[in-house]
Each structure stands twice: as structure tokens, then as C-alpha cells.
């Protein structure tokens, strides 16, 4: 199965989950029984007659049962904002093709290659939630550098060169929680992804003043979803993905993420998994610069529920 097909499969699963949410089986709703018992325990007991001491024939008021449609959704009833922060580390490899003016070249770097040139990084997700409204924001900012490159050709009159590459990706989304039971959650998300690639080369000494600096920036609309399945009281599996571009910024981009989480504390969950991100971007203009890249690798993080 290709990763593009994986995105389509995820969309089909979300549609199926949304349709089946209104007719969940009793087994799926077992987790709601304690709450139902608590609700019914508050029912007013039968009144007794003041003259005979026997129970009155008038029926006692009974509270309405929980509404149909799955387990009780506590987060949609408290009407408060909740905040979760998820710092993470992504250790990807990257490969693809780039070019301009009718020429292209392939490139490939392993996770260890990128890590050896790593200089700075900031990765994390912040998610605000109220009732069924979701506002997740994902950020990745990394800088790679190499100051040991030997310039070519030797006629540049320089003894060393410094190359710096910066990548900044910001993905703000807004979404709705379609299902929020104890055993499964399903979210629909839509938003944008902002891309920034910066490159600079400086020579030392720079006698010919051939230093170079350039950047590419674009914004893509994206749509996607996320499904969480409780495997046990402490373990949860999450699958997420999105797709976008369609010629607005890039020609096409998509990603798939799979995470296995283990709850250490009620407000702390360790996570580990795999992330795959593809982008196909072509820059307008006479040069026709383009890049097609796949970035994929393992990811580790922790989710902290602050409120």
C-alpha cells in the first residue's frame, strides 16, 4: 500500500467511524455503565404516605437516561478550555530530487548524516480544546550547518566554506471531534501548512564576494484526520494524516503519522512512532526551481495535559 493510499484509507475509516458512532454496540458502551449508575442513583426515592406509612402510589420522578450515541462525553459537557503540550524529537532521513533551469540532481541523507550537522531544533505541538472544538498547532524548526566543506573549483580563492540550511514548518489547524468515547476518538481537521527553506553559503576568505543566500516560502491548505484507539487502560494507538497543496503552494504534499502512547500519569503520556512527510514543490519563474522530497523516520515525545 502506498502512502497516498494510506491517506485515502484513513479518510474512509473516519467516515465509517462517524457513521457507526450513532449505533455503537453495548460492548462499546460498557465504559459508560458507572456513570449511568451514578446518574440513576440520584433518583428521588418513592414517597411514603403520612397516614399509613406505605409507599405512595404516585410514581417517583426518574431522571432522563443519557442520550444515545456512545459513551458520555465529559469534555463536551464541562464547557471549559483544555490545553495539552507535546514536545517531540523527530529523527528522519531525507531523499528526493531538486533542480532548476532544466537540470536536476538527486540527494539522500540518513538520520545519522542529518544529526551530525544538527545545530538547532524546536519541535512540538500545542492543542487547545473546548467541548468538541479542537485547535492544534504543530511547529518544526531545525538548522543544519557544515563548516568543513571544501569549495570547488579551487579558483574561488577560498580555503573553506560554511553552508547553513534552515527549515521551518508551521501547521495550525482547526477541527471537530466526531467521536469522543472512552475507547475511541475520531477528529476531522483542516488548516494550512507554512513552509520555509533557507540556504546560505559563505566563503572564507571571500575575495570574490561569492557568498550566497536564498529562501523559499509557500503556504498550502491541508485537510486530514486523526483516530485514537484505547488498547488498554494505559496504552493508546493514534493514527493521523493529512493531504494538501493542489497547486496553491506545492503541487502536492501529504503525511502519515502512527504513534503508540503509554500513560505514565493521568496528565502525562509517553509516545513513540513513525512519521512520513512528502512534498512536491515547483517555484514559478524562468528558472523553474523545484524540489521533491520525502522526510521520514522515528519520532519520540511526551504529551502533558496542562489543564
C-alpha positions as CSV (number, residue, x, y, z in Angstrom):
1,X,0.0,0.0,0.0
2,X,1.4,3.4,-1.0
3,X,1.3,6.3,1.5
4,X,-1.2,8.1,-0.8
5,X,-3.5,5.1,-0.5
6,X,-2.9,5.2,3.3
7,X,-4.4,8.7,3.3
8,X,-7.4,7.6,1.4
9,X,-7.8,4.6,3.7
10,X,-7.7,6.9,6.7
11,X,-10.4,9.1,5.3
12,X,-12.6,6.0,4.7
13,X,-12.0,4.9,8.3
14,X,-13.0,8.3,9.6
15,X,-16.3,8.2,7.5
16,X,-17.1,4.7,8.8
17,X,-16.4,5.6,12.4
18,X,-18.6,8.7,12.1
19,X,-21.5,6.7,10.8
20,X,-21.1,3.9,13.3
21,X,-20.9,6.3,16.3
22,X,-24.6,6.7,16.5
23,X,-25.2,2.9,16.7
24,X,-22.4,1.7,18.9
25,X,-22.9,-1.8,20.4
26,X,-23.5,-2.4,24.1
27,X,-19.9,-3.8,24.3
28,X,-18.5,-0.4,23.2
29,X,-20.6,1.4,25.8
30,X,-19.6,-0.8,28.7
31,X,-17.4,2.1,30.0
32,X,-20.4,4.3,30.5
33,X,-22.2,2.0,32.9
34,X,-20.6,3.5,36.1
35,X,-21.7,7.0,35.0
36,X,-25.2,5.8,34.2
37,X,-25.4,4.2,37.7
38,X,-24.3,7.4,39.3
39,X,-27.0,9.3,37.4
40,X,-29.7,6.9,38.3
41,X,-28.6,6.8,42.0
42,X,-29.7,10.4,42.3
43,X,-33.3,9.5,41.5
44,X,-35.8,10.6,44.1
45,X,-36.9,7.5,46.3
46,X,-40.6,6.6,46.4
47,X,-42.5,8.9,48.8
48,X,-44.4,7.3,51.7
49,X,-47.9,8.1,52.9
50,X,-48.1,10.2,56.1
51,X,-51.1,8.2,57.4
52,X,-50.3,4.6,56.6
53,X,-46.5,4.6,56.2
54,X,-47.0,2.6,52.9
55,X,-45.4,3.7,49.7
56,X,-47.4,6.2,47.8
57,X,-49.0,5.0,44.5
58,X,-47.7,8.1,42.7
59,X,-44.7,7.3,40.6
60,X,-41.4,8.8,41.6
61,X,-39.7,11.2,39.2
62,X,-37.0,9.4,37.2
63,X,-34.1,11.4,35.6
64,X,-33.7,11.1,31.8
65,X,-31.2,8.5,30.7
66,X,-28.0,9.5,29.0
67,X,-28.5,10.5,25.3
68,X,-27.9,7.8,22.7
69,X,-24.8,8.0,20.6
70,X,-21.9,6.4,22.6
71,X,-20.2,6.9,25.8
72,X,-20.7,10.0,27.9
73,X,-18.6,12.8,26.5
74,X,-17.3,14.6,29.6
75,X,-15.1,17.1,27.7
76,X,-18.1,18.3,25.7
77,X,-20.1,18.9,28.9
78,X,-17.6,20.8,31.1
79,X,-17.7,23.8,28.7
80,X,-14.1,24.7,29.6
81,X,-10.9,25.1,27.6
82,X,-8.3,22.3,27.9
83,X,-4.6,22.6,26.9
84,X,-2.1,20.0,26.0
85,X,1.6,20.4,25.1
86,X,3.5,17.7,23.2
87,X,7.3,18.4,22.7
88,X,8.9,15.7,20.5
89,X,12.1,14.7,18.7
90,X,12.0,13.5,15.1
91,X,15.0,11.6,13.7
92,X,14.3,11.5,10.0
93,X,16.2,10.6,6.9
94,X,15.6,12.6,3.7
95,X,15.8,11.8,0.0
96,X,14.5,13.3,-3.2
97,X,15.3,15.4,-6.3
98,X,15.9,19.1,-6.7
99,X,16.8,21.2,-9.7
100,X,16.4,24.4,-11.8
101,X,16.8,25.6,-15.3
102,X,16.2,22.2,-16.8
103,X,18.8,20.5,-14.6
104,X,18.2,18.2,-11.6
105,X,20.1,16.2,-9.0
106,X,19.2,13.5,-6.6
107,X,20.0,13.8,-2.9
108,X,19.9,11.5,0.1
109,X,20.9,11.8,3.8
110,X,20.4,9.3,6.6
111,X,19.3,10.2,10.1
112,X,22.9,10.0,11.3
113,X,24.0,12.3,8.5
114,X,21.5,15.0,9.5
115,X,22.2,14.5,13.2
116,X,25.9,15.1,12.6
117,X,25.2,18.5,11.1
118,X,22.4,19.4,13.5
119,X,22.8,22.8,15.2
120,X,19.4,23.8,16.5
121,X,15.9,22.4,16.7
122,X,12.5,23.1,18.1
123,X,9.6,20.7,17.6
124,X,6.3,20.4,19.4
125,X,2.5,20.5,19.2
126,X,0.2,22.7,21.3
127,X,-3.5,21.8,21.3
128,X,-6.4,23.7,22.8
129,X,-9.8,22.0,23.1
130,X,-13.2,23.1,24.3
131,X,-16.2,20.8,24.0
132,X,-15.7,19.2,20.6
133,X,-13.7,22.1,19.1
134,X,-10.0,21.4,18.5
135,X,-7.2,23.9,17.8
136,X,-3.9,22.0,17.3
137,X,-0.7,23.8,16.2
138,X,2.4,21.9,15.1
139,X,5.8,23.5,14.7
140,X,9.1,22.2,13.5
141,X,12.2,24.4,13.2
142,X,15.6,23.0,12.5
143,X,19.0,24.3,11.4
144,X,21.8,22.3,9.8
145,X,25.3,23.6,9.2
146,X,28.7,22.4,7.8
147,X,31.8,24.5,8.1
148,X,34.2,21.9,6.8
149,X,33.2,21.9,3.2
150,X,36.0,22.4,0.6
151,X,34.9,24.9,-2.1
152,X,35.0,23.8,-5.7
153,X,36.6,24.8,-8.0
154,X,39.9,25.9,-6.4
155,X,39.9,29.0,-8.5
156,X,37.4,30.6,-6.0
157,X,40.5,31.7,-3.9
158,X,38.9,30.4,-0.7
159,X,40.2,27.9,1.8
160,X,36.9,26.9,3.4
161,X,33.1,27.4,3.1
162,X,30.3,27.4,5.5
163,X,26.9,26.1,4.5
164,X,23.7,26.6,6.5
165,X,20.2,25.2,5.9
166,X,17.1,26.2,7.8
167,X,13.7,24.5,7.7
168,X,10.6,25.9,9.4
169,X,7.2,24.3,9.1
170,X,4.2,25.6,10.9
171,X,0.8,23.8,10.8
172,X,-2.2,25.5,12.5
173,X,-5.4,23.5,12.3
174,X,-9.0,23.8,13.5
175,X,-11.1,20.7,13.8
176,X,-14.1,19.0,15.4
177,X,-14.2,15.8,17.4
178,X,-16.6,13.4,15.7
179,X,-16.5,10.7,18.4
180,X,-15.2,11.0,21.9
181,X,-15.9,7.8,23.8
182,X,-13.6,6.1,26.3
183,X,-12.5,3.5,23.7
184,X,-12.2,5.6,20.5
185,X,-11.8,9.2,19.4
186,X,-12.1,10.5,15.8
187,X,-11.2,14.0,14.7
188,X,-11.6,15.9,11.5
189,X,-9.0,18.7,10.9
190,X,-8.5,21.4,8.4
191,X,-5.9,24.2,8.2
192,X,-2.7,25.4,6.5
193,X,0.9,24.4,6.4
194,X,3.5,27.2,6.1
195,X,6.9,26.1,4.6
196,X,10.2,27.9,4.8
197,X,13.5,26.7,3.4
198,X,16.6,28.9,3.7
199,X,20.1,28.2,2.4
200,X,23.2,30.3,2.7
201,X,26.9,29.7,1.6
202,X,29.7,31.9,2.8
203,X,33.4,31.5,1.7
204,X,36.4,32.3,3.8
205,X,38.2,34.3,2.7
206,X,35.6,35.8,0.5
207,X,37.8,37.6,-2.0
208,X,35.4,37.3,-5.0
209,X,32.4,38.1,-2.9
210,X,30.5,34.9,-4.0
211,X,28.5,34.5,-0.8
212,X,25.0,33.2,-1.5
213,X,21.8,33.3,0.4
214,X,18.3,32.4,-0.7
215,X,14.9,31.1,0.7
216,X,11.7,29.6,-0.5
217,X,8.4,30.2,1.3
218,X,4.9,29.0,0.5
219,X,1.5,28.1,2.2
220,X,-0.6,25.0,1.5
221,X,-4.2,24.3,2.6
222,X,-4.4,20.9,4.2
223,X,-7.2,18.6,5.4
224,X,-6.9,15.4,7.4
225,X,-8.0,13.4,10.4
226,X,-6.9,11.6,13.5
227,X,-8.1,8.4,15.2
228,X,-7.2,7.3,18.7
229,X,-7.9,3.7,20.0
230,X,-7.5,2.7,23.6
231,X,-5.7,-0.6,23.7
232,X,-5.8,-0.9,27.5
233,X,-6.2,1.4,30.5
234,X,-2.7,2.9,29.9
235,X,-1.9,2.2,26.2
236,X,-3.4,4.1,23.2
237,X,-2.7,3.9,19.5
238,X,-3.0,7.1,17.4
239,X,-3.0,7.3,13.6
240,X,-3.1,10.7,11.9
241,X,-2.6,12.1,8.4
242,X,-3.3,15.0,6.1
243,X,-3.1,16.0,2.4
244,X,-2.9,19.3,0.7
245,X,-1.2,21.6,-1.8
246,X,-3.2,21.0,-5.0
247,X,-1.1,23.7,-6.8
248,X,-1.8,26.5,-4.4
249,X,1.7,26.4,-3.0
250,X,3.2,23.0,-3.6
251,X,1.8,20.6,-6.2
252,X,1.1,18.0,-3.6
253,X,2.0,17.2,0.0
254,X,0.9,14.6,2.5
255,X,1.9,13.0,5.7
256,X,1.1,9.9,7.8
257,X,1.9,9.5,11.5
258,X,1.5,6.4,13.7
259,X,2.1,6.7,17.4
260,X,1.9,4.3,20.4
261,X,1.4,6.0,23.7
262,X,1.7,4.8,27.3
263,X,0.1,6.8,30.1
264,X,2.6,7.2,33.0
265,X,0.3,9.6,34.9
266,X,-3.2,10.9,34.3
267,X,-1.7,14.0,32.8
268,X,1.4,12.5,31.1
269,X,1.7,10.2,28.2
270,X,4.9,8.9,26.5
271,X,4.7,8.4,22.8
272,X,6.8,6.8,20.1
273,X,6.2,6.0,16.4
274,X,6.9,6.9,12.8
275,X,6.3,10.0,10.7
276,X,6.3,10.2,6.8
277,X,6.2,13.6,5.1
278,X,6.2,14.1,1.3
279,X,6.3,17.4,-0.6
280,X,6.4,18.2,-4.4
281,X,7.1,22.0,-4.9
282,X,7.8,23.9,-8.1
283,X,8.7,27.6,-8.0
284,X,7.4,29.9,-10.6
285,X,9.7,32.0,-12.8
286,X,12.1,31.4,-15.7
287,X,14.4,29.2,-13.6
288,X,11.6,26.7,-12.7
289,X,13.2,25.6,-9.5
290,X,11.7,22.6,-7.9
291,X,12.1,20.1,-5.1
292,X,10.5,16.7,-4.5
293,X,11.4,15.3,-1.1
294,X,10.5,12.6,1.4
295,X,11.3,13.1,5.0
296,X,10.6,10.0,7.2
297,X,11.8,8.5,10.5
298,X,11.1,7.6,14.0
299,X,9.6,10.2,16.4
300,X,9.5,10.3,20.2
301,X,7.7,12.6,22.5
302,X,5.6,13.2,25.6
303,X,2.1,14.8,26.0
304,X,1.4,16.9,29.0
305,X,-2.2,17.8,29.8
306,X,-1.8,21.2,31.5
307,X,-5.5,21.9,32.0
